[in-house]
Structures are given as C-alpha cells and as structure tokens.
C-alpha cells in the first residue's frame, strides 16, 4: 500500500506532475499543429491548455496544505519552501493566463480559423509557464530529496 499517498506532501508530489508533464507534451503537440497548419490539432491543444490550467488548482491546494503541515519541521528549510512557493505561484499565474487566453481564442475562433497572433501568444505564454514550472519543480525537488544531491556535505 505504498502507492497511496498518506500526507499532503505525497499528494502534492503526485498531482504536481500532471501540469508540468502535461504542459510539455501539449506544447510539443501544439508546435506540431502550428508547423503542419492543422486547425484540429491547434484546437485540441487549446482545450488541453485549458484543462492543464484547471489541473494546477489541485497542485496549488495540495502545496498550500503541505506548507501548513510541514511548517516548523527543521528537515524542510523555510527559505527553500518559500522560494518554491513563490516560483510556483508565478507558474500558476502564467498557467492561468495561458488557459484563459487559450479558452478565449477557442471561443473566438469557434466558427472560423484561429488567429495566428493569438496562437503565437498562447505558445509564448506556454513556454514561459513551462520554464517557471521547471524552476519551481527543481526547487521542490531540492526540498524533499536532499539525500540525492551529489555533494553530501551540503
């Protein structure tokens, strides 16, 4: 029964994979859609961006509960936790903006062809969001997995 998370921190690690990994694959598919100029792929990716934006909510909530549960524990330095939280909030905000812009473009182009400017805006926002998620994920990894560092003295 080690597969079922028993704490907020374990839930957070589990649900935090969906937005970051999902965004990576969605951006890859989106790039293919833009390169091949296939509207069906672009629209499918716009829907995926909206779903990923919604999937960041459980990640934020589980992280917030994890911070509360682990507060005061000397094993988890407060500075690292706060840094991870700050980068995560930035990634969450950018993902929310990406999802909103994707949804607006999806609705706007329902009976027509998607705008190239809006598609490129979604692509740029998605890439910035992915970079922020990578930084937040790395900081989160350092918080919980100190035993895997190359230099054991740090």
Secondary structure, DSSP 8 states (H G I E B T S, - for coil): -TTS--SHHHHHHHHHHHHHHHHHHHHHHHHHHHHHT-HHHHHHHHHHHHHHHHHHHHHHHHHHHHHHHHTT-TTS-HHHHHHHHHHHHHHHHHHHHHHHHHHHHHHHTTTS---HHHHHHHHHHHHHHHHHHHHHHHHHHHHH-GGG-S-TT-
